[in-house]
């Protein structure tokens, strides 16, 4: 309930009327606070509250453990030999898609085969590659020919 709620006890009942910016008034039961429940009902109410607290605690602990496991298994791509890069659609010289390495020189490589899911302009990726030992004649002179060993999306 967010907003400007005000409450007033309706006399001689076990209800509270809550009014505010909503179009309808909300009536809340407050029997426990006003002692309208029997002793057994109070015990059940207390047990239910304890169970809710317990389940909430278990949920929070489980969530924290899951987050910790995700952080533990996060891959450091640079340590694994990957290089930051950017897939670019190179319209000049009928090159198609090139991969621009994230280095000072902005080196461009022309992959022999680029998987279709990475054929998007400005797609950030991690790549492992090897340059071709012999650069074959090609219409694209913008990048060095390379074989991509592995490629992953980068956020």
PEMOFEN-V175573 format. One line per field, one symbol per residue. phi: phi as a letter, one per 20 degrees, with the letter a starting at -180 (. if undefined). burial: I if it has 24 or more other ideal C-beta (glycine too) atoms within 12 Angstrom, else O. Layout:
BEGIN
phi=???
burial=???
END
This chain:
BEGIN
phi=.dpdeccbeefmcdccedcrfffdfdddfcgffeleefgfffffgfffffffffffffffffffffffffffefeefffenecfbcecedffllemdddefecfelgdcdffcdggfdecfmfebdcdbcfffcfffbfedecefbdefbbcfde
burial=OOOOOOOOOOOOOOOOOOOOOOOOOOOOOOOOOOOOOOOOOOOOOOOOOOOOOOOOOOOOOOOOOOOOOOOOOOOOOOOOOIIIIIIIOIOOOOIIIIIIIOOOOOOIIIIIOIOOOIOOOOIOIIIIIOOOOOOOOOOIOIIIIIOIOOIIOOO
END
